[in-house]
Amino acid sequence: MPSEKIGEYEVECSAVALIGAPGWVAHLSIYGHSSNPMHRNNVFPDQRVSLDAVFSTKEEAEAEAHRVALTMLTPGGNGARPH
């Protein structure tokens, strides 16, 4: 999934195939503003989200990562904004 701007943040949602088992897991990275266009300010390093969930398709895992990003970055989304 290509990166997307949500508010002032750049979000990368991805899916990683499980090794030794069928399924996909959701991964998320969030970057904040940087004054240097060649550098991204990593405020939420790439990591697995929704730890208890395994998805049958890559698209489902990416959609879950996107849902988590929206929860974290939108007002009233019940998630703390990255600092």
mmCIF file of the N, C-alpha and C atoms, coordinates in Angstrom:
data_MODEL
# 
_entry.id   MODEL 
# 
loop_
_atom_site.group_PDB 
_atom_site.id 
_atom_site.type_symbol 
_atom_site.label_atom_id 
_atom_site.label_alt_id 
_atom_site.label_comp_id 
_atom_site.label_asym_id 
_atom_site.label_entity_id 
_atom_site.label_seq_id 
_atom_site.pdbx_PDB_ins_code 
_atom_site.Cartn_x 
_atom_site.Cartn_y 
_atom_site.Cartn_z 
_atom_site.occupancy 
_atom_site.B_iso_or_equiv 
_atom_site.pdbx_formal_charge 
_atom_site.auth_seq_id 
_atom_site.auth_comp_id 
_atom_site.auth_asym_id 
_atom_site.auth_atom_id 
_atom_site.pdbx_PDB_model_num 
ATOM 1   N N  . MET A 1 1  ? 0.859   -1.171  0.000  1.00 0.00 ? 1  MET A N  1 
ATOM 2   C CA . MET A 1 1  ? 0.000   0.000   0.000  1.00 0.00 ? 1  MET A CA 1 
ATOM 3   C C  . MET A 1 1  ? 0.904   1.232   0.000  1.00 0.00 ? 1  MET A C  1 
ATOM 4   N N  . PRO A 1 2  ? 0.651   2.201   -0.876 1.00 0.00 ? 2  PRO A N  1 
ATOM 5   C CA . PRO A 1 2  ? 1.483   3.399   -0.901 1.00 0.00 ? 2  PRO A CA 1 
ATOM 6   C C  . PRO A 1 2  ? 1.292   4.234   0.359  1.00 0.00 ? 2  PRO A C  1 
ATOM 7   N N  . SER A 1 3  ? 2.284   5.089   0.627  1.00 0.00 ? 3  SER A N  1 
ATOM 8   C CA . SER A 1 3  ? 2.156   5.948   1.799  1.00 0.00 ? 3  SER A CA 1 
ATOM 9   C C  . SER A 1 3  ? 1.028   6.950   1.588  1.00 0.00 ? 3  SER A C  1 
ATOM 10  N N  . GLU A 1 4  ? 0.505   7.429   2.696  1.00 0.00 ? 4  GLU A N  1 
ATOM 11  C CA . GLU A 1 4  ? -0.661  8.322   2.673  1.00 0.00 ? 4  GLU A CA 1 
ATOM 12  C C  . GLU A 1 4  ? -0.466  9.403   3.724  1.00 0.00 ? 4  GLU A C  1 
ATOM 13  N N  . LYS A 1 5  ? -0.935  10.606  3.430  1.00 0.00 ? 5  LYS A N  1 
ATOM 14  C CA . LYS A 1 5  ? -0.918  11.690  4.410  1.00 0.00 ? 5  LYS A CA 1 
ATOM 15  C C  . LYS A 1 5  ? -2.210  11.651  5.212  1.00 0.00 ? 5  LYS A C  1 
ATOM 16  N N  . ILE A 1 6  ? -2.079  11.651  6.525  1.00 0.00 ? 6  ILE A N  1 
ATOM 17  C CA . ILE A 1 6  ? -3.215  11.787  7.432  1.00 0.00 ? 6  ILE A CA 1 
ATOM 18  C C  . ILE A 1 6  ? -2.865  12.957  8.337  1.00 0.00 ? 6  ILE A C  1 
ATOM 19  N N  . GLY A 1 7  ? -3.530  14.074  8.110  1.00 0.00 ? 7  GLY A N  1 
ATOM 20  C CA . GLY A 1 7  ? -3.179  15.283  8.842  1.00 0.00 ? 7  GLY A CA 1 
ATOM 21  C C  . GLY A 1 7  ? -1.754  15.682  8.499  1.00 0.00 ? 7  GLY A C  1 
ATOM 22  N N  . GLU A 1 8  ? -0.936  15.898  9.522  1.00 0.00 ? 8  GLU A N  1 
ATOM 23  C CA . GLU A 1 8  ? 0.454   16.297  9.303  1.00 0.00 ? 8  GLU A CA 1 
ATOM 24  C C  . GLU A 1 8  ? 1.409   15.106  9.254  1.00 0.00 ? 8  GLU A C  1 
ATOM 25  N N  . TYR A 1 9  ? 0.879   13.905  9.254  1.00 0.00 ? 9  TYR A N  1 
ATOM 26  C CA . TYR A 1 9  ? 1.702   12.699  9.297  1.00 0.00 ? 9  TYR A CA 1 
ATOM 27  C C  . TYR A 1 9  ? 1.673   11.938  7.977  1.00 0.00 ? 9  TYR A C  1 
ATOM 28  N N  . GLU A 1 10 ? 2.783   11.271  7.676  1.00 0.00 ? 10 GLU A N  1 
ATOM 29  C CA . GLU A 1 10 ? 2.859   10.359  6.539  1.00 0.00 ? 10 GLU A CA 1 
ATOM 30  C C  . GLU A 1 10 ? 2.787   8.944   7.103  1.00 0.00 ? 10 GLU A C  1 
ATOM 31  N N  . VAL A 1 11 ? 1.875   8.152   6.575  1.00 0.00 ? 11 VAL A N  1 
ATOM 32  C CA . VAL A 1 11 ? 1.586   6.823   7.114  1.00 0.00 ? 11 VAL A CA 1 
ATOM 33  C C  . VAL A 1 11 ? 1.906   5.766   6.067  1.00 0.00 ? 11 VAL A C  1 
ATOM 34  N N  . GLU A 1 12 ? 2.567   4.702   6.497  1.00 0.00 ? 12 GLU A N  1 
ATOM 35  C CA . GLU A 1 12 ? 2.816   3.555   5.631  1.00 0.00 ? 12 GLU A CA 1 
ATOM 36  C C  . GLU A 1 12 ? 2.196   2.321   6.272  1.00 0.00 ? 12 GLU A C  1 
ATOM 37  N N  . CYS A 1 13 ? 1.216   1.762   5.600  1.00 0.00 ? 13 CYS A N  1 
ATOM 38  C CA . CYS A 1 13 ? 0.543   0.544   6.050  1.00 0.00 ? 13 CYS A CA 1 
ATOM 39  C C  . CYS A 1 13 ? 1.061   -0.599  5.190  1.00 0.00 ? 13 CYS A C  1 
ATOM 40  N N  . SER A 1 14 ? 1.414   -1.695  5.829  1.00 0.00 ? 14 SER A N  1 
ATOM 41  C CA . SER A 1 14 ? 1.926   -2.824  5.063  1.00 0.00 ? 14 SER A CA 1 
ATOM 42  C C  . SER A 1 14 ? 1.467   -4.130  5.691  1.00 0.00 ? 14 SER A C  1 
ATOM 43  N N  . ALA A 1 15 ? 1.734   -5.202  4.964  1.00 0.00 ? 15 ALA A N  1 
ATOM 44  C CA . ALA A 1 15 ? 1.399   -6.543  5.432  1.00 0.00 ? 15 ALA A CA 1 
ATOM 45  C C  . ALA A 1 15 ? 2.642   -7.410  5.304  1.00 0.00 ? 15 ALA A C  1 
ATOM 46  N N  . VAL A 1 16 ? 2.833   -8.287  6.270  1.00 0.00 ? 16 VAL A N  1 
ATOM 47  C CA . VAL A 1 16 ? 3.973   -9.194  6.266  1.00 0.00 ? 16 VAL A CA 1 
ATOM 48  C C  . VAL A 1 16 ? 3.442   -10.616 6.339  1.00 0.00 ? 16 VAL A C  1 
ATOM 49  N N  . ALA A 1 17 ? 3.922   -11.453 5.428  1.00 0.00 ? 17 ALA A N  1 
ATOM 50  C CA . ALA A 1 17 ? 3.498   -12.853 5.423  1.00 0.00 ? 17 ALA A CA 1 
ATOM 51  C C  . ALA A 1 17 ? 4.140   -13.588 6.596  1.00 0.00 ? 17 ALA A C  1 
ATOM 52  N N  . LEU A 1 18 ? 3.359   -14.424 7.255  1.00 0.00 ? 18 LEU A N  1 
ATOM 53  C CA . LEU A 1 18 ? 3.890   -15.238 8.341  1.00 0.00 ? 18 LEU A CA 1 
ATOM 54  C C  . LEU A 1 18 ? 4.815   -16.311 7.773  1.00 0.00 ? 18 LEU A C  1 
ATOM 55  N N  . ILE A 1 19 ? 5.840   -16.631 8.519  1.00 0.00 ? 19 ILE A N  1 
ATOM 56  C CA . ILE A 1 19 ? 6.759   -17.694 8.119  1.00 0.00 ? 19 ILE A CA 1 
ATOM 57  C C  . ILE A 1 19 ? 6.342   -18.964 8.848  1.00 0.00 ? 19 ILE A C  1 
ATOM 58  N N  . GLY A 1 20 ? 6.138   -20.030 8.104  1.00 0.00 ? 20 GLY A N  1 
ATOM 59  C CA . GLY A 1 20 ? 5.792   -21.309 8.708  1.00 0.00 ? 20 GLY A CA 1 
ATOM 60  C C  . GLY A 1 20 ? 4.319   -21.492 9.003  1.00 0.00 ? 20 GLY A C  1 
ATOM 61  N N  . ALA A 1 21 ? 3.515   -20.521 8.641  1.00 0.00 ? 21 ALA A N  1 
ATOM 62  C CA . ALA A 1 21 ? 2.065   -20.616 8.857  1.00 0.00 ? 21 ALA A CA 1 
ATOM 63  C C  . ALA A 1 21 ? 1.381   -19.757 7.802  1.00 0.00 ? 21 ALA A C  1 
ATOM 64  N N  . PRO A 1 22 ? 0.170   -20.117 7.433  1.00 0.00 ? 22 PRO A N  1 
ATOM 65  C CA . PRO A 1 22 ? -0.536  -19.279 6.461  1.00 0.00 ? 22 PRO A CA 1 
ATOM 66  C C  . PRO A 1 22 ? -1.038  -17.996 7.118  1.00 0.00 ? 22 PRO A C  1 
ATOM 67  N N  . GLY A 1 23 ? -1.052  -16.933 6.369  1.00 0.00 ? 23 GLY A N  1 
ATOM 68  C CA . GLY A 1 23 ? -1.637  -15.699 6.863  1.00 0.00 ? 23 GLY A CA 1 
ATOM 69  C C  . GLY A 1 23 ? -0.698  -14.514 6.779  1.00 0.00 ? 23 GLY A C  1 
ATOM 70  N N  . TRP A 1 24 ? -1.279  -13.369 7.063  1.00 0.00 ? 24 TRP A N  1 
ATOM 71  C CA . TRP A 1 24 ? -0.601  -12.080 6.990  1.00 0.00 ? 24 TRP A CA 1 
ATOM 72  C C  . TRP A 1 24 ? -0.841  -11.313 8.282  1.00 0.00 ? 24 TRP A C  1 
ATOM 73  N N  . VAL A 1 25 ? 0.136   -10.475 8.662  1.00 0.00 ? 25 VAL A N  1 
ATOM 74  C CA . VAL A 1 25 ? -0.029  -9.600  9.821  1.00 0.00 ? 25 VAL A CA 1 
ATOM 75  C C  . VAL A 1 25 ? 0.115   -8.147  9.371  1.00 0.00 ? 25 VAL A C  1 
ATOM 76  N N  . ALA A 1 26 ? -0.506  -7.253  10.124 1.00 0.00 ? 26 ALA A N  1 
ATOM 77  C CA . ALA A 1 26 ? -0.523  -5.826  9.790  1.00 0.00 ? 26 ALA A CA 1 
ATOM 78  C C  . ALA A 1 26 ? 0.681   -5.117  10.404 1.00 0.00 ? 26 ALA A C  1 
ATOM 79  N N  . HIS A 1 27 ? 1.315   -4.251  9.599  1.00 0.00 ? 27 HIS A N  1 
ATOM 80  C CA . HIS A 1 27 ? 2.436   -3.431  10.064 1.00 0.00 ? 27 HIS A CA 1 
ATOM 81  C C  . HIS A 1 27 ? 2.130   -1.974  9.766  1.00 0.00 ? 27 HIS A C  1 
ATOM 82  N N  . LEU A 1 28 ? 2.665   -1.086  10.611 1.00 0.00 ? 28 LEU A N  1 
ATOM 83  C CA . LEU A 1 28 ? 2.394   0.338   10.479 1.00 0.00 ? 28 LEU A CA 1 
ATOM 84  C C  . LEU A 1 28 ? 3.643   1.141   10.808 1.00 0.00 ? 28 LEU A C  1 
ATOM 85  N N  . SER A 1 29 ? 3.896   2.190   10.026 1.00 0.00 ? 29 SER A N  1 
ATOM 86  C CA . SER A 1 29 ? 4.934   3.191   10.296 1.00 0.00 ? 29 SER A CA 1 
ATOM 87  C C  . SER A 1 29 ? 4.292   4.561   10.168 1.00 0.00 ? 29 SER A C  1 
ATOM 88  N N  . ILE A 1 30 ? 4.683   5.483   11.052 1.00 0.00 ? 30 ILE A N  1 
ATOM 89  C CA . ILE A 1 30 ? 4.167   6.850   10.988 1.00 0.00 ? 30 ILE A CA 1 
ATOM 90  C C  . ILE A 1 30 ? 5.351   7.810   11.059 1.00 0.00 ? 30 ILE A C  1 
ATOM 91  N N  . TYR A 1 31 ? 5.370   8.764   10.133 1.00 0.00 ? 31 TYR A N  1 
ATOM 92  C CA . TYR A 1 31 ? 6.436   9.754   10.054 1.00 0.00 ? 31 TYR A CA 1 
ATOM 93  C C  . TYR A 1 31 ? 5.848   11.148  10.226 1.00 0.00 ? 31 TYR A C  1 
ATOM 94  N N  . GLY A 1 32 ? 6.569   11.983  10.962 1.00 0.00 ? 32 GLY A N  1 
ATOM 95  C CA . GLY A 1 32 ? 6.156   13.363  11.165 1.00 0.00 ? 32 GLY A CA 1 
ATOM 96  C C  . GLY A 1 32 ? 6.928   14.303  10.257 1.00 0.00 ? 32 GLY A C  1 
ATOM 97  N N  . HIS A 1 33 ? 6.635   15.579  10.383 1.00 0.00 ? 33 HIS A N  1 
ATOM 98  C CA . HIS A 1 33 ? 7.259   16.613  9.560  1.00 0.00 ? 33 HIS A CA 1 
ATOM 99  C C  . HIS A 1 33 ? 8.761   16.684  9.833  1.00 0.00 ? 33 HIS A C  1 
ATOM 100 N N  . SER A 1 34 ? 9.516   16.935  8.789  1.00 0.00 ? 34 SER A N  1 
ATOM 101 C CA . SER A 1 34 ? 10.952  17.170  8.902  1.00 0.00 ? 34 SER A CA 1 
ATOM 102 C C  . SER A 1 34 ? 11.302  18.375  8.043  1.00 0.00 ? 34 SER A C  1 
ATOM 103 N N  . SER A 1 35 ? 12.205  19.208  8.527  1.00 0.00 ? 35 SER A N  1 
ATOM 104 C CA . SER A 1 35 ? 12.620  20.377  7.750  1.00 0.00 ? 35 SER A CA 1 
ATOM 105 C C  . SER A 1 35 ? 13.556  19.990  6.606  1.00 0.00 ? 35 SER A C  1 
ATOM 106 N N  . ASN A 1 36 ? 14.090  18.787  6.625  1.00 0.00 ? 36 ASN A N  1 
ATOM 107 C CA . ASN A 1 36 ? 14.955  18.291  5.560  1.00 0.00 ? 36 ASN A CA 1 
ATOM 108 C C  . ASN A 1 36 ? 14.140  17.377  4.655  1.00 0.00 ? 36 ASN A C  1 
ATOM 109 N N  . PRO A 1 37 ? 13.955  17.733  3.380  1.00 0.00 ? 37 PRO A N  1 
ATOM 110 C CA . PRO A 1 37 ? 13.125  16.909  2.497  1.00 0.00 ? 37 PRO A CA 1 
ATOM 111 C C  . PRO A 1 37 ? 13.706  15.523  2.222  1.00 0.00 ? 37 PRO A C  1 
ATOM 112 N N  . MET A 1 38 ? 14.974  15.306  2.523  1.00 0.00 ? 38 MET A N  1 
ATOM 113 C CA . MET A 1 38 ? 15.598  13.997  2.309  1.00 0.00 ? 38 MET A CA 1 
ATOM 114 C C  . MET A 1 38 ? 15.532  13.116  3.559  1.00 0.00 ? 38 MET A C  1 
ATOM 115 N N  . HIS A 1 39 ? 14.886  13.590  4.601  1.00 0.00 ? 39 HIS A N  1 
ATOM 116 C CA . HIS A 1 39 ? 14.825  12.844  5.856  1.00 0.00 ? 39 HIS A CA 1 
ATOM 117 C C  . HIS A 1 39 ? 13.396  12.817  6.367  1.00 0.00 ? 39 HIS A C  1 
ATOM 118 N N  . ARG A 1 40 ? 12.969  11.665  6.835  1.00 0.00 ? 40 ARG A N  1 
ATOM 119 C CA . ARG A 1 40 ? 11.638  11.569  7.437  1.00 0.00 ? 40 ARG A CA 1 
ATOM 120 C C  . ARG A 1 40 ? 11.800  11.384  8.942  1.00 0.00 ? 40 ARG A C  1 
ATOM 121 N N  . ASN A 1 41 ? 11.001  12.084  9.704  1.00 0.00 ? 41 ASN A N  1 
ATOM 122 C CA . ASN A 1 41 ? 11.035  12.019  11.158 1.00 0.00 ? 41 ASN A CA 1 
ATOM 123 C C  . ASN A 1 41 ? 10.151  10.857  11.613 1.00 0.00 ? 41 ASN A C  1 
ATOM 124 N N  . ASN A 1 42 ? 10.751  9.738   11.961 1.00 0.00 ? 42 ASN A N  1 
ATOM 125 C CA . ASN A 1 42 ? 10.027  8.528   12.325 1.00 0.00 ? 42 ASN A CA 1 
ATOM 126 C C  . ASN A 1 42 ? 9.484   8.660   13.748 1.00 0.00 ? 42 ASN A C  1 
ATOM 127 N N  . VAL A 1 43 ? 8.163   8.817   13.884 1.00 0.00 ? 43 VAL A N  1 
ATOM 128 C CA . VAL A 1 43 ? 7.559   8.965   15.210 1.00 0.00 ? 43 VAL A CA 1 
ATOM 129 C C  . VAL A 1 43 ? 6.895   7.679   15.702 1.00 0.00 ? 43 VAL A C  1 
ATOM 130 N N  . PHE A 1 44 ? 6.641   6.738   14.815 1.00 0.00 ? 44 PHE A N  1 
ATOM 131 C CA . PHE A 1 44 ? 6.101   5.422   15.177 1.00 0.00 ? 44 PHE A CA 1 
ATOM 132 C C  . PHE A 1 44 ? 6.808   4.417   14.271 1.00 0.00 ? 44 PHE A C  1 
ATOM 133 N N  . PRO A 1 45 ? 7.926   3.838   14.741 1.00 0.00 ? 45 PRO A N  1 
ATOM 134 C CA . PRO A 1 45 ? 8.713   2.946   13.889 1.00 0.00 ? 45 PRO A CA 1 
ATOM 135 C C  . PRO A 1 45 ? 7.893   1.768   13.378 1.00 0.00 ? 45 PRO A C  1 
ATOM 136 N N  . ASP A 1 46 ? 8.300   1.250   12.228 1.00 0.00 ? 46 ASP A N  1 
ATOM 137 C CA . ASP A 1 46 ? 7.610   0.110   11.635 1.00 0.00 ? 46 ASP A CA 1 
ATOM 138 C C  . ASP A 1 46 ? 7.490   -1.012  12.659 1.00 0.00 ? 46 ASP A C  1 
ATOM 139 N N  . GLN A 1 47 ? 6.253   -1.409  12.899 1.00 0.00 ? 47 GLN A N  1 
ATOM 140 C CA . GLN A 1 47 ? 6.002   -2.497  13.835 1.00 0.00 ? 47 GLN A CA 1 
ATOM 141 C C  . GLN A 1 47 ? 4.648   -3.127  13.570 1.00 0.00 ? 47 GLN A C  1 
ATOM 142 N N  . ARG A 1 48 ? 4.527   -4.328  14.087 1.00 0.00 ? 48 ARG A N  1 
ATOM 143 C CA . ARG A 1 48 ? 3.265   -5.047  13.946 1.00 0.00 ? 48 ARG A CA 1 
ATOM 144 C C  . ARG A 1 48 ? 2.213   -4.397  14.833 1.00 0.00 ? 48 ARG A C  1 
ATOM 145 N N  . VAL A 1 49 ? 1.012   -4.269  14.305 1.00 0.00 ? 49 VAL A N  1 
ATOM 146 C CA . VAL A 1 49 ? -0.129  -3.763  15.070 1.00 0.00 ? 49 VAL A CA 1 
ATOM 147 C C  . VAL A 1 49 ? -1.213  -4.832  15.072 1.00 0.00 ? 49 VAL A C  1 
ATOM 148 N N  . SER A 1 50 ? -2.179  -4.713  15.967 1.00 0.00 ? 50 SER A N  1 
ATOM 149 C CA . SER A 1 50 ? -3.235  -5.729  16.117 1.00 0.00 ? 50 SER A CA 1 
ATOM 150 C C  . SER A 1 50 ? -2.586  -7.102  16.310 1.00 0.00 ? 50 SER A C  1 
ATOM 151 N N  . LEU A 1 51 ? -1.851  -7.209  17.399 1.00 0.00 ? 51 LEU A N  1 
ATOM 152 C CA . LEU A 1 51 ? -0.983  -8.362  17.636 1.00 0.00 ? 51 LEU A CA 1 
ATOM 153 C C  . LEU A 1 51 ? -1.693  -9.704  17.656 1.00 0.00 ? 51 LEU A C  1 
ATOM 154 N N  . ASP A 1 52 ? -2.945  -9.741  18.025 1.00 0.00 ? 52 ASP A N  1 
ATOM 155 C CA . ASP A 1 52 ? -3.669  -11.008 18.109 1.00 0.00 ? 52 ASP A CA 1 
ATOM 156 C C  . ASP A 1 52 ? -4.335  -11.407 16.799 1.00 0.00 ? 52 ASP A C  1 
ATOM 157 N N  . ALA A 1 53 ? -4.194  -10.597 15.768 1.00 0.00 ? 53 ALA A N  1 
ATOM 158 C CA . ALA A 1 53 ? -4.916  -10.855 14.518 1.00 0.00 ? 53 ALA A CA 1 
ATOM 159 C C  . ALA A 1 53 ? -3.982  -11.387 13.431 1.00 0.00 ? 53 ALA A C  1 
ATOM 160 N N  . VAL A 1 54 ? -4.457  -12.407 12.726 1.00 0.00 ? 54 VAL A N  1 
ATOM 161 C CA . VAL A 1 54 ? -3.805  -12.930 11.528 1.00 0.00 ? 54 VAL A CA 1 
ATOM 162 C C  . VAL A 1 54 ? -4.849  -12.883 10.419 1.00 0.00 ? 54 VAL A C  1 
ATOM 163 N N  . PHE A 1 55 ? -4.465  -12.348 9.265  1.00 0.00 ? 55 PHE A N  1 
ATOM 164 C CA . PHE A 1 55 ? -5.404  -12.124 8.174  1.00 0.00 ? 55 PHE A CA 1 
ATOM 165 C C  . PHE A 1 55 ? -5.134  -13.097 7.035  1.00 0.00 ? 55 PHE A C  1 
ATOM 166 N N  . SER A 1 56 ? -6.173  -13.448 6.326  1.00 0.00 ? 56 SER A N  1 
ATOM 167 C CA . SER A 1 56 ? -6.024  -14.424 5.245  1.00 0.00 ? 56 SER A CA 1 
ATOM 168 C C  . SER A 1 56 ? -5.470  -13.802 3.965  1.00 0.00 ? 56 SER A C  1 
ATOM 169 N N  . THR A 1 57 ? -5.580  -12.476 3.822  1.00 0.00 ? 57 THR A N  1 
ATOM 170 C CA . THR A 1 57 ? -5.040  -11.821 2.628  1.00 0.00 ? 57 THR A CA 1 
ATOM 171 C C  . THR A 1 57 ? -4.183  -10.617 3.013  1.00 0.00 ? 57 THR A C  1 
ATOM 172 N N  . LYS A 1 58 ? -3.293  -10.270 2.104  1.00 0.00 ? 58 LYS A N  1 
ATOM 173 C CA . LYS A 1 58 ? -2.444  -9.091  2.280  1.00 0.00 ? 58 LYS A CA 1 
ATOM 174 C C  . LYS A 1 58 ? -3.299  -7.832  2.391  1.00 0.00 ? 58 LYS A C  1 
ATOM 175 N N  . GLU A 1 59 ? -4.331  -7.746  1.566  1.00 0.00 ? 59 GLU A N  1 
ATOM 176 C CA . GLU A 1 59 ? -5.200  -6.565  1.552  1.00 0.00 ? 59 GLU A CA 1 
ATOM 177 C C  . GLU A 1 59 ? -5.922  -6.377  2.885  1.00 0.00 ? 59 GLU A C  1 
ATOM 178 N N  . GLU A 1 60 ? -6.364  -7.461  3.498  1.00 0.00 ? 60 GLU A N  1 
ATOM 179 C CA . GLU A 1 60 ? -7.030  -7.365  4.806  1.00 0.00 ? 60 GLU A CA 1 
ATOM 180 C C  . GLU A 1 60 ? -6.059  -6.854  5.868  1.00 0.00 ? 60 GLU A C  1 
ATOM 181 N N  . ALA A 1 61 ? -4.828  -7.334  5.845  1.00 0.00 ? 61 ALA A N  1 
ATOM 182 C CA . ALA A 1 61 ? -3.829  -6.889  6.821  1.00 0.00 ? 61 ALA A CA 1 
ATOM 183 C C  . ALA A 1 61 ? -3.500  -5.413  6.625  1.00 0.00 ? 61 ALA A C  1 
ATOM 184 N N  . GLU A 1 62 ? -3.356  -4.971  5.382  1.00 0.00 ? 62 GLU A N  1 
ATOM 185 C CA . GLU A 1 62 ? -3.089  -3.558  5.114  1.00 0.00 ? 62 GLU A CA 1 
ATOM 186 C C  . GLU A 1 62 ? -4.261  -2.685  5.547  1.00 0.00 ? 62 GLU A C  1 
ATOM 187 N N  . ALA A 1 63 ? -5.473  -3.150  5.328  1.00 0.00 ? 63 ALA A N  1 
ATOM 188 C CA . ALA A 1 63 ? -6.659  -2.395  5.747  1.00 0.00 ? 63 ALA A CA 1 
ATOM 189 C C  . ALA A 1 63 ? -6.697  -2.265  7.266  1.00 0.00 ? 63 ALA A C  1 
ATOM 190 N N  . GLU A 1 64 ? -6.294  -3.296  7.977  1.00 0.00 ? 64 GLU A N  1 
ATOM 191 C CA . GLU A 1 64 ? -6.256  -3.224  9.441  1.00 0.00 ? 64 GLU A CA 1 
ATOM 192 C C  . GLU A 1 64 ? -5.202  -2.218  9.900  1.00 0.00 ? 64 GLU A C  1 
ATOM 193 N N  . ALA A 1 65 ? -4.038  -2.219  9.266  1.00 0.00 ? 65 ALA A N  1 
ATOM 194 C CA . ALA A 1 65 ? -3.005  -1.241  9.611  1.00 0.00 ? 65 ALA A CA 1 
ATOM 195 C C  . ALA A 1 65 ? -3.523  0.176   9.373  1.00 0.00 ? 65 ALA A C  1 
ATOM 196 N N  . HIS A 1 66 ? -4.254  0.374   8.293  1.00 0.00 ? 66 HIS A N  1 
ATOM 197 C CA . HIS A 1 66 ? -4.833  1.689   7.991  1.00 0.00 ? 66 HIS A CA 1 
ATOM 198 C C  . HIS A 1 66 ? -5.860  2.079   9.047  1.00 0.00 ? 66 HIS A C  1 
ATOM 199 N N  . ARG A 1 67 ? -6.677  1.137   9.484  1.00 0.00 ? 67 ARG A N  1 
ATOM 200 C CA . ARG A 1 67 ? -7.668  1.406   10.525 1.00 0.00 ? 67 ARG A CA 1 
ATOM 201 C C  . ARG A 1 67 ? -6.971  1.830   11.819 1.00 0.00 ? 67 ARG A C  1 
ATOM 202 N N  . VAL A 1 68 ? -5.891  1.148   12.172 1.00 0.00 ? 68 VAL A N  1 
ATOM 203 C CA . VAL A 1 68 ? -5.140  1.498   13.379 1.00 0.00 ? 68 VAL A CA 1 
ATOM 204 C C  . VAL A 1 68 ? -4.553  2.901   13.244 1.00 0.00 ? 68 VAL A C  1 
ATOM 205 N N  . ALA A 1 69 ? -4.016  3.229   12.084 1.00 0.00 ? 69 ALA A N  1 
ATOM 206 C CA . ALA A 1 69 ? -3.461  4.566   11.863 1.00 0.00 ? 69 ALA A CA 1 
ATOM 207 C C  . ALA A 1 69 ? -4.529  5.637   12.041 1.00 0.00 ? 69 ALA A C  1 
ATOM 208 N N  . LEU A 1 70 ? -5.695  5.409   11.473 1.00 0.00 ? 70 LEU A N  1 
ATOM 209 C CA . LEU A 1 70 ? -6.786  6.378   11.628 1.00 0.00 ? 70 LEU A CA 1 
ATOM 210 C C  . LEU A 1 70 ? -7.186  6.518   13.086 1.00 0.00 ? 70 LEU A C  1 
ATOM 211 N N  . THR A 1 71 ? -7.222  5.420   13.809 1.00 0.00 ? 71 THR A N  1 
ATOM 212 C CA . THR A 1 71 ? -7.557  5.461   15.233 1.00 0.00 ? 71 THR A CA 1 
ATOM 213 C C  . THR A 1 71 ? -6.536  6.292   16.000 1.00 0.00 ? 71 THR A C  1 
ATOM 214 N N  . MET A 1 72 ? -5.274  6.144   15.645 1.00 0.00 ? 72 MET A N  1 
ATOM 215 C CA . MET A 1 72 ? -4.213  6.868   16.343 1.00 0.00 ? 72 MET A CA 1 
ATOM 216 C C  . MET A 1 72 ? -4.168  8.350   15.992 1.00 0.00 ? 72 MET A C  1 
ATOM 217 N N  . LEU A 1 73 ? -4.511  8.702   14.763 1.00 0.00 ? 73 LEU A N  1 
ATOM 218 C CA . LEU A 1 73 ? -4.242  10.053  14.277 1.00 0.00 ? 73 LEU A CA 1 
ATOM 219 C C  . LEU A 1 73 ? -5.452  10.955  14.110 1.00 0.00 ? 73 LEU A C  1 
ATOM 220 N N  . THR A 1 74 ? -6.650  10.441  14.248 1.00 0.00 ? 74 THR A N  1 
ATOM 221 C CA . THR A 1 74 ? -7.817  11.299  14.080 1.00 0.00 ? 74 THR A CA 1 
ATOM 222 C C  . THR A 1 74 ? -8.396  11.670  15.437 1.00 0.00 ? 74 THR A C  1 
ATOM 223 N N  . PRO A 1 75 ? -8.882  12.898  15.565 1.00 0.00 ? 75 PRO A N  1 
ATOM 224 C CA . PRO A 1 75 ? -9.489  13.311  16.826 1.00 0.00 ? 75 PRO A CA 1 
ATOM 225 C C  . PRO A 1 75 ? -10.640 12.379  17.208 1.00 0.00 ? 75 PRO A C  1 
ATOM 226 N N  . GLY A 1 76 ? -10.677 11.990  18.452 1.00 0.00 ? 76 GLY A N  1 
ATOM 227 C CA . GLY A 1 76 ? -11.730 11.096  18.922 1.00 0.00 ? 76 GLY A CA 1 
ATOM 228 C C  . GLY A 1 76 ? -11.532 9.665   18.479 1.00 0.00 ? 76 GLY A C  1 
ATOM 229 N N  . GLY A 1 77 ? -10.358 9.348   17.944 1.00 0.00 ? 77 GLY A N  1 
ATOM 230 C CA . GLY A 1 77 ? -10.087 8.001   17.468 1.00 0.00 ? 77 GLY A CA 1 
ATOM 231 C C  . GLY A 1 77 ? -9.672  7.043   18.568 1.00 0.00 ? 77 GLY A C  1 
ATOM 232 N N  . ASN A 1 78 ? -9.672  7.504   19.814 1.00 0.00 ? 78 ASN A N  1 
ATOM 233 C CA . ASN A 1 78 ? -9.325  6.692   20.985 1.00 0.00 ? 78 ASN A CA 1 
ATOM 234 C C  . ASN A 1 78 ? -7.869  6.266   21.012 1.00 0.00 ? 78 ASN A C  1 
ATOM 235 N N  . GLY A 1 79 ? -7.039  6.872   20.206 1.00 0.00 ? 79 GLY A N  1 
ATOM 236 C CA . GLY A 1 79 ? -5.617  6.556   20.227 1.00 0.00 ? 79 GLY A CA 1 
ATOM 237 C C  . GLY A 1 79 ? -4.826  7.794   20.576 1.00 0.00 ? 79 GLY A C  1 
ATOM 238 N N  . ALA A 1 80 ? -3.699  7.603   21.203 1.00 0.00 ? 80 ALA A N  1 
ATOM 239 C CA . ALA A 1 80 ? -2.837  8.733   21.529 1.00 0.00 ? 80 ALA A CA 1 
ATOM 240 C C  . ALA A 1 80 ? -2.068  9.139   20.286 1.00 0.00 ? 80 ALA A C  1 
ATOM 241 N N  . ARG A 1 81 ? -1.983  10.426  20.056 1.00 0.00 ? 81 ARG A N  1 
ATOM 242 C CA . ARG A 1 81 ? -1.218  10.912  18.910 1.00 0.00 ? 81 ARG A CA 1 
ATOM 243 C C  . ARG A 1 81 ? 0.266   10.748  19.209 1.00 0.00 ? 81 ARG A C  1 
ATOM 244 N N  . PRO A 1 82 ? 1.066   10.347  18.202 1.00 0.00 ? 82 PRO A N  1 
ATOM 245 C CA . PRO A 1 82 ? 2.512   10.257  18.404 1.00 0.00 ? 82 PRO A CA 1 
ATOM 246 C C  . PRO A 1 82 ? 3.085   11.634  18.709 1.00 0.00 ? 82 PRO A C  1 
ATOM 247 N N  . HIS A 1 83 ? 4.128   11.678  19.517 1.00 0.00 ? 83 HIS A N  1 
ATOM 248 C CA . HIS A 1 83 ? 4.794   12.945  19.849 1.00 0.00 ? 83 HIS A CA 1 
ATOM 249 C C  . HIS A 1 83 ? 6.131   13.005  19.189 1.00 0.00 ? 83 HIS A C  1 
# 
